[in-house]
Amino acid sequence: MKLVKNLLLLAFAATLTVACDDNEAEEIEVLPYGYAYAEVNNAVSGGKVTANMLFFGLSTVTTVSTGSVFPDDTALFEIEPAADGKLYLYMHATRFAVGMPAVEMRIPQIDYATQGAGAKFTLSLAEINPENYNEDAHAWQSNSNFKITDLQGTVDNLNCSVTFTCTRKMGTKSVAFAVVYSGRLLVKK
């Protein structure tokens, strides 16, 4: 009886495997609540970024010294125009490694250059300390424990790609993280 039961279970498992192969499920992407992918980008006008742009996508962080990779496929990056004609890049609830608490971080003073008509521009920044949001002070404050270097990026209408190195001081040592991000523009529903 036990042998028959095991054979029936094995046959059932084989049937499920074949059925799953015929009807492969599509990956379901869960967007942040209340958002959808944008179909147009109206945040660039007259060669200037005039409004915020929120992007949803994949952040891949490689610890340079060890080669370990930390992917986050729900990464939210936001670009905001600053009063001085430069840009801020916000990384909402960002993490660079497993176990790192999520932090609100922004990179100020990013230069950009538009390319032709439409919402296409490049981003660049040589080196800066990023800022973290201080809940107690209700303000963004420079964080000297981190340094952002070699930031390069492109916004091409609905898509954003950014690369940079983030180095974190940890006592007498420093750990460098190579960050690669690509995301797609979101709009509120």
QUIQUI-V816455 format. One record per residue. N is the residue number from 1. RES is the residue in one small letter. PHI is phi in radians with two decimals (NA if undefined). PSI is psi in whole degrees, 0 to 359 (none if undefined). Layout:
# QUIQUI-V816455
n/res/phi/psi
N/RES/PHI/PSI
N/RES/PHI/PSI
This chain:
# QUIQUI-V816455
n/res/phi/psi
1/m/NA/317
2/k/-1.10/322
3/l/-1.13/318
4/v/-1.12/317
5/k/-1.07/316
6/n/-1.12/321
7/l/-1.14/320
8/l/-1.12/317
9/l/-1.11/319
10/l/-1.13/318
11/a/-1.12/319
12/f/-1.10/317
13/a/-1.12/320
14/a/-1.13/320
15/t/-1.10/317
16/l/-1.10/320
17/t/-1.09/315
18/v/-1.14/317
19/a/-1.10/321
20/c/-1.18/326
21/d/-1.15/325
22/d/-1.29/327
23/n/-2.13/63
24/e/-1.09/131
25/a/-1.26/141
26/e/-1.40/148
27/e/-1.16/134
28/i/-1.75/122
29/e/-1.75/125
30/v/-1.74/113
31/l/-1.48/159
32/p/-0.99/143
33/y/-0.97/132
34/g/1.49/7
35/y/-2.12/155
36/a/-2.42/165
37/y/-1.21/140
38/a/-1.32/152
39/e/-1.86/342
40/v/-2.45/157
41/n/-2.09/108
42/n/-1.80/17
43/a/-1.52/357
44/v/-2.12/127
45/s/-2.49/131
46/g/1.03/35
47/g/1.36/10
48/k/-2.19/144
49/v/-1.36/121
50/t/-2.00/352
51/a/-2.60/162
52/n/-1.19/150
53/m/-2.30/124
54/l/-1.85/125
55/f/-2.02/142
56/f/-2.10/127
57/g/-3.07/211
58/l/-1.90/125
59/s/-1.91/124
60/t/-2.03/119
61/v/-2.01/123
62/t/-1.92/125
63/t/-1.28/115
64/v/-1.04/317
65/s/-1.20/328
66/t/-1.92/340
67/g/1.42/2
68/s/-1.22/143
69/v/-2.03/134
70/f/-2.12/106
71/p/-1.64/146
72/d/-2.36/106
73/d/-1.56/14
74/t/-2.19/32
75/a/-1.32/132
76/l/-1.91/115
77/f/-1.99/142
78/e/-2.32/137
79/i/-1.90/131
80/e/-2.29/134
81/p/-1.26/140
82/a/-1.75/159
83/a/-1.08/334
84/d/-1.50/8
85/g/1.55/1
86/k/-1.79/189
87/l/-2.19/155
88/y/-1.83/144
89/l/-2.07/114
90/y/-1.63/140
91/m/-2.06/104
92/h/-1.42/130
93/a/0.84/49
94/t/-1.49/150
95/r/-2.43/146
96/f/-1.90/352
97/a/-2.78/159
98/v/-1.04/135
99/g/1.55/347
100/m/-1.30/130
101/p/-1.16/144
102/a/-1.17/135
103/v/-2.25/152
104/e/-1.53/120
105/m/-2.31/144
106/r/-2.38/150
107/i/-1.95/116
108/p/-1.57/175
109/q/1.10/35
110/i/-1.51/126
111/d/-1.39/152
112/y/-2.56/156
113/a/-2.41/123
114/t/-1.32/155
115/q/-2.23/105
116/g/1.19/198
117/a/-1.44/158
118/g/1.58/192
119/a/-1.73/69
120/k/-2.30/123
121/f/-2.71/162
122/t/-1.93/153
123/l/-2.04/146
124/s/-2.72/147
125/l/-2.82/130
126/a/-1.35/306
127/e/-2.86/140
128/i/-2.92/156
129/n/-1.46/130
130/p/-1.28/175
131/e/-2.06/148
132/n/-2.07/150
133/y/-1.44/124
134/n/-1.70/109
135/e/-1.04/319
136/d/-1.13/319
137/a/-1.54/349
138/h/0.93/47
139/a/-2.71/157
140/w/-1.47/135
141/q/-2.30/140
142/s/-1.07/140
143/n/-2.01/103
144/s/-1.30/354
145/n/-1.38/348
146/f/-2.14/150
147/k/-2.42/131
148/i/-1.75/131
149/t/-2.33/155
150/d/0.94/45
151/l/-1.32/128
152/q/-2.38/145
153/g/-2.89/169
154/t/-2.49/136
155/v/-1.96/120
156/d/-2.10/86
157/n/1.08/266
158/l/-1.70/352
159/n/-2.01/144
160/c/-2.24/134
161/s/-2.31/137
162/v/-2.49/141
163/t/-2.30/146
164/f/-2.92/169
165/t/-1.96/133
166/c/-2.02/120
167/t/-1.89/130
168/r/-2.00/129
169/k/-1.34/132
170/m/-2.35/88
171/g/1.24/237
172/t/-1.59/354
173/k/-1.84/165
174/s/-2.27/144
175/v/-2.10/129
176/a/-1.80/138
177/f/-2.12/126
178/a/-1.61/120
179/v/-1.90/131
180/v/-2.21/125
181/y/-2.23/141
182/s/-2.50/133
183/g/-2.60/171
184/r/-2.12/145
185/l/-1.11/136
186/l/-1.92/157
187/v/-2.36/154
188/k/-1.26/141
189/k/-1.26/none
